[in-house]
Amino acid sequence: MRADYQLTNLVLANPEGMSSAAVNAKLQHGASALVNTMNAAAAGGDNFDTVQKFVTSEFGTWSDYARQELRLSSKNQADLRQLYLEPQS
């Protein structure tokens, strides 16, 4: 997950002068074989639904998943919610 997340930064940052083709090439060939396989196909709505069902069936809530699997404390989760989910003034 970390490698895929870091590769996503390329798309978001898209360094000036780097073409879309160059970014795509790095995304498709710049990581482990697992990440390359994951990036070979676009994620669709069904993928998200499947992940949601898995998380709720295995962990109960996303918060429980974050605590158990990602080792994020309640404070860490609150910080992330504030940074990414709550509107900034």
C-alpha positions in Angstrom: 0.0 0.0 0.0 2.8 2.4 0.8 4.5 2.0 -2.6 1.2 2.5 -4.4 0.5 5.6 -2.3 3.9 7.0 -3.0 3.5 6.5 -6.7 0.2 8.3 -6.6 2.1 11.3 -5.4 3.6 11.5 -8.9 0.2 12.1 -10.4 -0.7 14.7 -7.8 2.6 16.5 -7.9 3.3 16.0 -11.7 6.6 17.9 -11.7 6.7 20.7 -14.1 8.0 19.6 -17.5 7.1 16.0 -16.9 4.6 14.8 -19.5 1.5 12.8 -18.7 3.1 9.9 -20.6 6.3 10.1 -18.4 4.1 10.1 -15.2 2.1 7.1 -16.5 5.4 5.3 -17.4 6.7 5.8 -13.9 3.4 4.6 -12.4 3.3 1.5 -14.5 7.0 0.6 -14.4 8.5 2.3 -11.4 7.5 0.0 -8.5 7.2 -3.6 -7.4 5.6 -6.2 -9.6 2.6 -6.2 -7.2 2.1 -2.4 -7.6 2.6 -2.6 -11.3 -0.1 -5.3 -11.5 -2.5 -3.1 -9.4 -1.8 -0.1 -11.6 -2.5 -2.0 -14.8 -6.3 -1.5 -14.5 -8.3 1.4 -13.3 -10.3 1.0 -10.2 -14.1 1.1 -10.6 -17.0 1.6 -8.3 -17.3 -2.2 -7.8 -13.7 -2.2 -6.4 -14.6 0.4 -3.8 -17.8 -1.5 -2.8 -15.8 -4.7 -2.4 -13.2 -3.0 -0.2 -16.0 -1.4 1.9 -17.7 -4.8 2.4 -14.4 -6.4 3.3 -13.4 -3.7 5.9 -16.8 -3.8 7.6 -17.0 -7.6 7.6 -13.4 -8.1 8.9 -13.0 -5.1 11.2 -16.4 -3.6 11.8 -15.6 0.0 11.0 -12.9 2.0 9.1 -11.8 3.4 12.4 -11.2 -0.2 13.7 -9.4 -1.0 10.5 -7.1 2.0 10.9 -6.4 1.1 14.5 -5.8 -2.6 14.0 -4.1 -2.7 10.6 -2.5 0.7 10.2 -1.7 1.1 13.9 -3.3 4.6 13.9 -4.3 5.9 17.4 -7.6 7.8 17.9 -5.5 11.0 17.9 -3.8 10.0 14.6 -7.2 9.4 13.1 -8.7 12.6 14.3 -5.7 14.5 12.9 -6.1 12.9 9.5 -9.9 13.6 9.5 -9.1 17.3 10.2 -6.5 17.5 7.5 -8.3 15.6 4.8 -12.1 15.5 5.5 -13.0 18.7 7.3 -13.2 22.0 5.3 -10.3 24.4 6.0 -11.2 28.0 6.7 
